[in-house]
């Protein structure tokens, strides 16, 4: 059953899971490798464009959700 990917999307916030670090956009999410541990993952999207960051975030989270090793914990909240 594990690991699980925790992806909670807020419909009113199109920048959820994104943060700007000195001009470069990053995505962050949580993976639960076991029922008792969690791992915070931060990954550079290698872009300074917010629009491109949103696209890359969506592609990355969709790809993670489709892998057999990672199952989404929450798709929307």
C-alpha positions in Angstrom: 0.0 0.0 0.0 2.9 2.4 0.6 4.5 4.7 -0.4 1.7 7.3 -0.8 1.8 10.7 -2.3 0.0 13.5 -0.5 -1.4 15.9 -3.0 -4.0 18.3 -1.7 -5.2 20.9 -4.2 -7.0 24.1 -3.3 -9.2 25.1 -6.1 -9.0 28.8 -5.3 -5.2 28.8 -5.3 -3.6 28.0 -8.7 -0.1 28.3 -7.2 -0.6 25.6 -4.6 2.5 23.4 -4.2 4.6 26.2 -5.8 7.1 28.5 -4.3 9.5 31.1 -5.7 13.1 30.8 -4.5 15.1 33.8 -5.6 13.3 33.9 -9.0 13.2 30.2 -9.7 10.0 28.2 -9.1 9.9 25.0 -7.1 7.3 22.4 -6.4 6.9 20.8 -3.0 4.8 17.8 -1.9 4.9 15.0 0.7 5.5 11.3 0.2 4.7 8.7 2.9 7.3 5.9 2.4 5.8 3.9 5.4 2.8 4.4 7.6 5.0 6.0 10.2 7.3 8.3 8.2 6.9 11.1 5.8 9.3 12.8 3.3 9.0 16.3 2.2 10.1 16.7 -1.4 11.1 19.9 -3.0 12.1 20.0 -6.7 13.2 22.8 -8.9 11.0 23.4 -11.9 13.9 25.2 -13.6 11.9 28.2 -14.7 11.3 31.8 -13.8 7.9 31.9 -15.5 4.9 31.3 -13.2 2.8 30.0 -16.1 5.5 27.5 -17.1 5.9 26.5 -13.4 2.2 25.7 -13.2 2.4 23.5 -16.3 5.5 21.6 -15.1 4.0 21.2 -11.6 0.8 19.7 -13.1 2.8 17.4 -15.3 5.1 16.2 -12.5 2.2 15.5 -10.1 0.2 13.7 -12.7 3.2 11.6 -13.6 3.8 10.7 -9.9 0.2 9.8 -9.4 0.3 7.4 -12.4 3.3 5.4 -11.2 2.7 2.1 -9.5 5.1 2.9 -6.7 3.2 6.0 -5.6 -0.5 6.2 -5.0 -2.2 9.5 -4.4 -3.4 10.0 -0.8 -5.7 12.9 -1.7 -6.4 14.2 -5.1 -8.4 17.2 -3.9 -9.3 18.7 -0.6 
